[in-house]
């Protein structure tokens, strides 16, 4: 720091800075958190996650069919 520079002011972080996202909004706004890359490995992981969740829903009798668009 030279004589003419001001020290950086410390920023305060409060709970009102937190933004709660609903549904698929977090994935759309921040995809790297959920899909780190677009190579085949993370995409296959997402596919298996969808299939696994669908099977669990069917086994729990919440759904009786799986429809993929």
N, C-alpha and C positions, 0 to 999 in steps of 0.2 A: 504494500500500500504506500503510495506516495503521499506527500503532504496535502495535495489538492483533492485527493479522493475521499469521498464520504464512506464510512463503513456501511456494509449492507444491513438493511433493516430486517429484523427477524419477522417472518410471516407467522401469523397465528392460525392454527387449524382448529375449527370448531365443528360441532355435529351438523350445523346447517350447511356445511360444505359437502356433506355426503349426499349422493344422489342415488335413490333406490330405483332400480329398473325392474320392470315387470315382464313376464313372458319371455319372448325371444329378443326383446329389446337389448339386453346386455350383450348377447352374441352378435347382434347386428352392429352395435356401437363399438365393441371391443373384441373383434374376432380373434386376435392373436392370443388372448387369454385362454380361449377354448380350443382353438385349432392353431398350434404353433407354426405349422407350415402347410403348404398345399401338396406335399409329396404324398405318395400312396399310403404310407404307414399311418399318419394321423387320420386320413380320410377313411381308411379301413377301420380304424378304431371307432370313429364316429358311427359308421354303418353298423358295426357289431353292437355298439351301445344302443342304437335304435332297435335293433332286432331283439337284444336281450331285454330291454324294457318292455317291448311289446309282448314277448313271451311271458314275462312276469305278470303283466296286466291280464293276459288270457288265463293263466293259471290261477290267479286270484279271483276269477270270474267277473272282472270289471269289463272285459271286452271278449267278444267271441270271434272277431276277425281282424286281420291286419290289412290295411289298404295303403299301398305306397303310391304316391302320385307320380 
